[in-house]
Every structure is written in structure tokens, then in C-alpha cells.
Amino acid sequence: MKYYIIAGEASGDLHGSNLMKALQVEDVNADFRFWGGDLMLQVSNTLVKHYRDLAFMGFLEVVMNLRTITRNLTFCKKDIEVYNPDVIIFIDYPGFNLRIAKWAKLKGYKTHYYISPQIWAWKENRIKAIKRDVDEMYVILPFEKKFYEEKHNYPIHFVGHPLIDAIANRTQVDEYTFRAEHELDDKPIIALLPGSRKQEIKKMLSVMLSVVSNYPNYQFVIAGAPSQDYSFYEQFISNQNVHFISNKTYDLLSVSFAALVTSGTATLETALFKVPQVVCYKGSWLSYQIGKRVVNLDFISLVNLIMNKEVVTELIQNDFNTKRLQKELDHILDEYERTKYFIAYYELEKKLGGKGASKKTAKLIFDAINT
């Protein structure tokens, strides 16, 4: 079978790569063509476009890049027609994917969506397009099943969260060896996860690094995104107590004592590694003003959304400053407070449905396109 997969972000690349591996087990003749990243490229060499050329963050940034987005949409449609897949698999990335899904459905292609757009947060009216254009939806957050089936009468598949598999199946690192390889000393590590896009890294990292001098008994390590070179991060690093490790986020989290994390999938990854964290977010002024008026959520981090309560502190926009960040970092470094995080994180993992998300999804997709 021929599978055309579209992932437009780093998290989609991770989940797409694991889904591809699972599809290869279900279908020994699986043939892929995809939009994604380096992890998917390790499974198959038929990469069409890398996500680093696709991801635009915030309302203003999208508007400024409309011409590029339109060109990509046109190219994608032509590329699909030439490949003529048995199924198109969309992974999150809704602004782009839902447009392709509408076109693909009209063309008669089978359309499957893995990892739902967050329409429960904003743009709930997208449910009309999803019901019209998506044959099968596979969701990874427990509350999404109720949202789709009870509120909108649209049957979906809850498959569990693929991050559980991604973390469980990774090769464990020896902490002593890891520290030696990356020239780290024996001080506890505070991981800095500033995101994967240049726009957000610029906004996040300077504030995260502003607290470093107040913690001489810890060392700070920046988790470099695979889509960015060290030369980009170098401009922000001036303190000798700051280190940089590229494309090793899971290994870094596995040996970290605490973390400062940009809101997104990384907040959930950090929680699954049982690392106390402070969640941070700062967008452009215009994007934030628009966002707070259209997003209908009590929280922005996946940890708090899934638990439906504040487990981790969220520093958003003006609250994300040196003074508040230091206060919250002191909090998660306190031994008594850290125990509360560990208990909540174990409860979170139970809610996510256990292992096997990629395997379940691959089987459902393969069975559906063979009926």
C-alpha cells in the first residue's frame, strides 16, 4: 500500500516516524511519501518537504507568510496526484492539513487524521470540515473522545498517547557517560526547552537564561532542536554555566533535575520523564491579544489540560519574566514540593491510556483501507 503522510512540526515528525514503523509491521509492502523531518527520514528516504520550511508560529507570522503557504498547498496537491496514494494520513498541523483534506476528499482519496487538531481549544467550527472531509480520526488525549462523540456526534478512535511508546522504547542512557560525553560536571541539571522554531526560541531563551547567575549550584543545559544549528543558539549563550546539547532532548530530560519548558508537546514529554517543570509562553503582542480572545481554555499546557487542574505553573506573556521565573524555579527545586509533582505525573500517565498508540493506529488504518 502507498501512504502519503503530512506532518508539519517536530512533534509530528516524531509521531509520524513511529507510525511509519508500525505500518511497516502491518504492511510489509508499505511505501511512503511524506512531509516531515529527520526522524521520518530515518524510516524512509522519500521526504518531500522538511517541517522547518513549513512551521509558522502565531497569527501575524501566518499572515506574513501566506504566499509561501499557498505555494506549498498547490505543490502538495500536485505531488499527491502524481503519487496516487491508497490513503493520506494527516498528523495535526490543521491550518494546512484541513485544506488538503477538503481537496483530497473531493478527489476521492481516503483521508485519515492522526492526532486531532485542537478544535476543543479554538476554531470549534472546524468540526464541520472534519466531519465532511476526514474518513477516520485517531485521537490521543482522553477528553477528546467525549468532545467528538458526545458533543458533536462524530465517532473517533482513542488510541492512547504515542509519547508513552516513544519514551518507553528509547535506548536508556548511562548518566555518567552522558555527562562525560557532553562535558557536564556533577551538578544537578536544569534543562531549558525553548521550542523548535526560531521565532519562539528568540522570545523564550533570553528570559530563561536571565536566571542562570542566581543558581551557581546547578548547571543549565539548552535542548537544541534538530531543525536549528548551534550557530543560531550561540548568540544567546554568554554564561559558562550554560551548556548546549543538540537533538538529545529525551536523553537530557532523563538526567535532569528540573526544567523550564516552552508550552507545547514538550510539557507532556517533561512530565512523562517525571521532571518538575515551569511552563513558559510568550508570543508577539498581536498574536497574544488575538489568541486570548479566541482560545477557550483554562490552561495552555497539556499537563494541566489533561489533569483538568493546575499541576504545573504556567508563566504566560507578561508573567514570563525574570522575577517570576526565579520564584517558580525555586519552588520546583524544593524537595517537599517536588514530591507533589511526581504523584501528579504518575496519575497523568494513567489517564493517557498506556502503551501501543502507534501500533493501534497502524492496524486501524491498514484494516480500514483493506475493506
C-alpha positions in Angstrom: 0.0 0.0 0.0 1.1 3.6 -0.7 0.9 6.0 2.3 1.1 9.8 1.9 1.8 11.4 5.3 1.8 15.1 6.1 3.4 16.3 9.4 4.3 20.0 9.7 6.1 20.2 13.1 8.8 18.5 15.2 6.2 16.6 17.3 4.5 15.4 14.1 7.8 14.1 12.8 8.3 12.0 16.0 4.8 10.5 15.9 4.9 10.1 12.2 8.2 8.1 12.3 6.7 5.7 14.9 3.5 5.3 13.0 5.5 4.5 9.8 7.5 1.8 11.7 4.2 0.4 13.0 2.7 0.4 9.5 5.7 -1.5 8.2 4.9 -4.3 10.6 1.2 -4.3 9.5 2.1 -4.0 5.8 5.3 -5.5 4.6 4.8 -3.7 1.3 4.3 -0.3 2.8 5.5 2.5 0.6 5.8 6.1 2.0 6.0 9.6 0.7 5.8 12.3 3.3 6.2 15.8 4.6 8.1 15.7 7.9 11.5 15.7 9.4 14.7 13.8 10.2 13.0 11.1 12.3 10.7 10.1 9.5 13.6 10.3 7.1 15.3 7.6 9.1 12.4 5.2 8.3 12.0 6.1 4.6 14.0 8.4 2.3 11.1 9.8 0.4 10.9 13.2 2.2 9.0 15.8 0.1 9.4 18.9 2.4 11.0 19.3 5.8 8.8 20.8 8.6 11.4 23.5 9.3 10.3 25.1 6.0 6.6 24.9 6.9 6.1 25.9 10.5 4.9 29.5 11.1 4.1 30.5 14.7 1.2 32.8 15.6 -1.4 34.8 13.7 0.8 37.6 12.5 3.5 35.2 11.3 1.0 33.1 9.3 -0.4 36.3 7.6 3.2 37.4 6.7 3.8 34.0 5.0 0.6 33.5 3.2 2.2 33.4 -0.2 4.6 30.6 0.8 1.8 28.6 2.4 -0.3 28.9 -0.8 2.6 27.7 -2.9 3.0 24.7 -0.6 -0.6 23.9 -0.8 -0.6 23.9 -4.6 2.6 21.8 -4.7 1.3 19.3 -2.2 -1.9 18.7 -4.3 0.1 18.1 -7.4 2.5 15.8 -5.6 -0.3 13.7 -4.2 -1.8 13.3 -7.6 1.5 12.1 -9.1 2.0 9.6 -6.2 -1.7 8.5 -6.2 -1.6 7.0 -2.6 -4.0 4.5 -1.2 -4.5 6.7 1.8 -3.5 10.2 3.0 -2.6 10.4 6.7 -2.7 13.9 8.3 -0.8 14.5 11.5 -2.0 17.5 13.4 -0.9 20.8 11.6 -4.5 21.7 10.9 -4.2 25.0 9.0 -2.5 23.2 6.2 -3.9 19.7 6.6 -7.6 20.5 6.7 -7.2 22.4 3.4 -5.6 19.4 1.8 -8.2 17.1 3.3 -11.0 19.1 1.7 -9.4 18.8 -1.7 -8.4 15.2 -1.2 -11.9 14.1 -0.2 -13.4 15.7 -3.4 -10.7 13.8 -5.4 -11.8 10.5 -3.9 -8.7 9.8 -1.7 -9.1 8.1 1.6 -8.4 10.6 4.4 -7.2 9.6 7.9 -6.3 12.1 10.6 -3.8 11.0 13.3 -3.6 13.4 16.3 -6.6 15.7 16.2 -6.4 19.4 15.6 -7.1 21.2 18.9 -10.6 22.3 18.0 -11.7 21.9 21.6 -9.4 24.9 22.3 -10.4 27.2 19.4 -11.9 27.1 16.0 -14.5 24.6 17.1 -16.4 25.3 13.9 -13.7 23.2 12.1 -15.8 20.2 13.2 -17.9 20.7 10.1 -14.9 20.3 7.8 -13.6 17.3 9.8 -17.0 15.5 9.6 -17.2 16.3 5.9 -13.5 15.6 4.8 -12.0 13.1 7.3 -12.9 9.4 6.9 -11.2 8.3 10.2 -9.9 10.3 13.2 -7.5 8.9 15.7 -7.2 11.0 18.9 -4.5 10.8 21.6 -6.0 12.8 24.5 -8.6 11.1 26.7 -11.0 14.1 26.9 -11.2 14.3 23.0 -13.3 11.2 22.7 -16.1 12.8 24.8 -15.7 16.0 22.8 -16.1 14.4 19.4 -18.6 11.7 20.2 -20.9 13.2 22.8 -20.8 16.9 21.8 -20.5 16.5 18.0 -21.8 13.0 17.2 -18.7 12.1 15.3 -17.2 8.7 16.1 -13.4 8.6 16.5 -10.7 6.2 17.8 -9.0 7.0 21.1 -5.6 5.2 20.7 -3.7 6.5 23.7 -0.7 8.9 23.5 2.2 7.9 21.3 4.7 9.7 23.6 4.4 6.9 26.1 5.7 4.5 23.5 8.4 6.9 22.2 9.8 7.3 25.7 9.4 3.6 26.8 11.1 2.3 23.6 14.1 4.7 23.6 17.6 3.4 24.4 18.4 4.3 28.0 21.5 6.4 28.6 24.0 6.0 31.4 24.1 9.3 33.2 27.8 9.2 34.0 28.6 8.5 30.3 26.1 11.2 29.1 27.7 13.8 31.3 31.2 12.9 30.2 30.3 12.9 26.5 28.8 16.4 26.8 31.4 17.8 29.2 28.9 18.3 32.0 30.0 18.3 35.7 28.2 16.6 38.5 26.0 19.5 39.5 22.2 18.9 39.1 20.9 19.8 35.6 18.2 22.3 34.8 17.0 21.7 31.3 16.0 24.6 29.1 13.5 23.7 26.3 12.9 26.9 24.3 11.0 25.3 21.4 11.9 24.4 17.9 11.1 27.5 15.8 13.5 30.4 15.6 10.7 32.9 16.4 9.8 31.2 19.7 13.4 30.4 20.6 14.3 34.1 20.4 11.4 35.0 22.6 11.9 32.3 25.2 15.6 31.6 25.6 16.7 35.1 26.6 14.3 35.1 29.6 15.1 31.5 30.6 18.9 32.4 30.6 18.3 35.5 32.7 18.1 33.5 35.9 21.2 31.4 35.4 23.6 33.5 37.5 21.3 33.0 40.5 21.9 29.3 40.6 25.6 28.6 40.8 25.0 25.1 42.3 23.1 23.9 39.2 24.1 23.8 35.6 21.8 24.8 32.8 21.6 22.8 29.5 19.8 24.0 26.4 18.0 21.3 24.4 18.8 22.2 20.8 16.1 21.5 18.3 17.2 19.2 15.4 15.9 21.8 12.9 18.3 24.5 14.2 22.1 24.8 14.1 24.3 25.6 17.1 25.3 28.9 15.4 21.7 30.2 16.0 21.8 29.4 19.7 25.3 30.7 20.2 24.2 34.4 20.2 22.3 33.8 23.4 25.0 31.9 25.4 27.4 34.1 27.5 27.5 32.3 30.9 29.9 29.5 31.5 27.3 27.6 33.4 25.2 27.2 30.3 25.7 24.2 28.0 24.2 23.2 24.7 23.1 19.7 23.5 21.5 19.3 20.1 18.8 16.7 19.2 19.1 14.8 22.5 16.1 16.1 24.4 14.9 12.8 25.8 18.4 11.8 27.0 18.7 15.3 28.6 15.3 15.0 30.3 16.2 11.5 31.6 19.1 13.0 33.7 17.6 16.4 34.6 16.6 17.6 38.0 14.2 20.4 36.8 13.2 22.1 33.5 11.9 25.3 32.1 9.7 24.4 29.1 8.0 26.3 26.3 4.4 25.4 26.1 3.6 22.6 23.7 4.2 18.9 23.4 7.5 19.3 25.4 5.5 20.0 28.6 3.9 16.5 28.3 7.3 14.9 27.5 8.9 16.5 30.5 6.1 15.2 32.7 6.4 11.7 31.4 10.1 11.8 32.3 8.9 12.8 35.8 10.8 16.1 35.8 9.3 19.1 37.7 8.9 22.0 35.4 7.8 25.6 34.9 5.8 26.1 31.7 6.6 29.3 29.7 5.0 31.0 26.8 5.4 34.4 25.1 4.2 35.3 21.6 4.1 38.5 19.7 1.8 41.2 21.2 -0.7 40.9 18.4 -0.8 37.1 18.3 -1.3 37.0 22.1 -4.1 39.6 22.0 -6.0 37.7 19.3 -5.3 34.4 21.0 -6.6 35.2 24.4 -9.9 36.4 22.8 -10.5 33.2 20.7 -9.0 30.4 22.8 -11.4 29.0 25.3 -9.2 27.2 27.8 -8.3 27.4 31.4 -4.8 26.2 30.8 -2.2 26.2 28.0 -0.1 23.2 29.0 -1.1 19.7 28.0 -0.3 18.5 31.6 -2.9 20.8 33.1 -5.4 20.3 30.4 -5.3 16.5 30.7 -5.5 16.7 34.5 -8.1 19.4 34.4 -6.3 21.3 37.2 -3.1 23.2 37.8 -0.3 20.7 38.2 2.5 22.8 36.7 2.8 26.6 36.9 2.2 28.4 33.6 4.0 31.8 33.1 2.3 33.4 30.1 3.2 36.6 28.2 4.0 39.4 30.8 4.1 36.9 33.7 7.1 35.2 31.9 9.8 37.5 33.3 13.0 37.0 35.3 11.4 37.7 38.7 8.5 35.3 38.3 10.6 32.6 36.7 13.1 32.6 39.5 10.3 32.4 42.1 8.7 29.4 40.3 12.1 27.7 39.7 12.9 28.0 43.4 9.5 26.3 44.0 10.2 23.2 41.9 13.7 22.8 43.3 12.3 22.5 46.8 12.3 18.8 47.9 8.9 18.9 49.6 7.2 20.4 46.6 8.8 18.0 44.1 7.0 15.1 45.7 3.7 16.6 44.6 4.8 16.7 41.0 5.9 13.0 41.0 2.5 11.9 42.3 0.6 14.0 39.8 2.8 12.8 36.9 2.0 9.2 37.7 -1.7 10.0 37.7 -1.3 11.8 34.4 0.3 8.8 32.7 -2.6 6.5 33.8 -5.0 8.9 32.1 -3.2 8.7 28.8 -4.2 5.1 28.1 -1.0 3.1 28.3 1.3 1.9 25.6 0.6 0.9 22.0 -0.8 4.1 20.3 1.3 3.8 17.1 0.5 0.0 16.8 -3.2 0.5 17.4 -3.4 3.3 14.8 -1.4 1.5 12.2 -3.7 -1.6 12.5 -6.8 0.5 12.3 -5.5 2.4 9.2 -4.4 -0.8 7.4 -7.6 -2.6 8.2 -9.7 0.4 7.0 -8.0 0.7 3.6 -8.3 -3.0 3.0 -12.1 -3.2 3.5 
